[in-house]
Amino acid sequence: MSGRTGTGRVGRPRTRGAGDDGRTPRQEILDAAAALFGESGFAATSTRAIADRVGIRQASLYHHFAGKDEILAELLEASVRPTLDLADAVRSAAPDPAAALHALVVVDVGTLLAGPLGIAALYVAPEVQQPRFEEFREHRRQLQAVYTELAADLVPAGHPASAQVLGAACLHLVEMVATLPRTHDVADQVAAACLGAVGVTGSRAAMAAREGARVRAGLRVPLRSVSR
């Protein structure tokens, strides 16, 4: 029997490798799940609902993922791990901590904007605090620690906030990017906000932006501030 079409369709198992927009069935599942988790919450979203949103049978979804826990884990990891994997290279290539901070923020914004929008909103979901998502939480703690170390290298004496608070503030500034207008320079603006938070402004901030761009170019990291 053919699958129903229209709203709530079941659809046929996917036999092609990618859709008309270039996404693979696996990526379509991730995108659909992220949208549904944002709309209805993780607990209220079923694998059937995800499969229906994609237009495949539920059994086809299980060919790619064991369940929605695995889907959420992959979404969460994809929002943090690419930046964390580049953090050491960024810091090694940067001439100073200000340039490293600027480059890291731009990379981090690009990581978030390259994935489904709103995934950072799930970080505080009760389910994400469960032990099965500890690996993601540990990677996010590691990323925050990098921001904190850079803040500690930059914050001037007498600054009213501690490096720990400033590191957390930079991470949260990055994670709120999905709520900001998708301008071509949104990543640079968030980076400037992080530099300002740690006391780097004016000509020093401008120099950090230029050096940060050179670091990213040397590492061949694309600027994805307006993707998707």
Secondary structure as GFF3:
##gff-version 3
##sequence-region A 1 228
A	DSSP	alpha_helix	25	40	.	.	.	ID=ss1
A	DSSP	alpha_helix	47	54	.	.	.	ID=ss2
A	DSSP	alpha_helix	58	64	.	.	.	ID=ss3
A	DSSP	alpha_helix	68	78	.	.	.	ID=ss4
A	DSSP	alpha_helix	81	93	.	.	.	ID=ss5
A	DSSP	alpha_helix	97	114	.	.	.	ID=ss6
A	DSSP	three_ten_helix	119	124	.	.	.	ID=ss7
A	DSSP	three_ten_helix	126	129	.	.	.	ID=ss8
A	DSSP	three_ten_helix	131	133	.	.	.	ID=ss9
A	DSSP	alpha_helix	134	154	.	.	.	ID=ss10
A	DSSP	alpha_helix	163	175	.	.	.	ID=ss11
A	DSSP	three_ten_helix	177	179	.	.	.	ID=ss12
A	DSSP	alpha_helix	186	197	.	.	.	ID=ss13
A	DSSP	alpha_helix	202	218	.	.	.	ID=ss14
###
